[in-house]
Amino acid sequence: MIWQDGKKDMAAEGGQLGAPTIVVQYTKTERSQFHDKNQSYTPLVHTTGKGSAIVLRDGKAFKAKWERESEDSGTTFTTMSGEPMNFAPGQVWVALASRKPVIP
């Protein structure tokens, strides 16, 4: 089940949002040249290269690695030992996260 900022993340139709597998993918994130209607800059998220992730499924958290060679290829997730990461059957949600705050 998903929580954001200490609150349940609720669907417009009611009920808390969630998925059988949720991946928190840590990426390099920086301020882009673009901004929103409040003049706050939007983040630029780099999803190519390599990095770490946390896979949440079956009530547990698993450390993982991710790799994506180019913008034209998919992302692969592996265990810390390099084996393919198993996901639960059903939806997989990927949340892109930065380990460092991005200055707005």
Secondary structure, DSSP 8 states (H G I E B T S, - for coil): --EETTEE-B-TTSSB---SEEEEEE-EEEEEEEE-TTS-EEEEEE-SEEEEEEEEETTEEEEEEEEE-STTS--EEEETTS-B----SS-EEEEEE-SS----
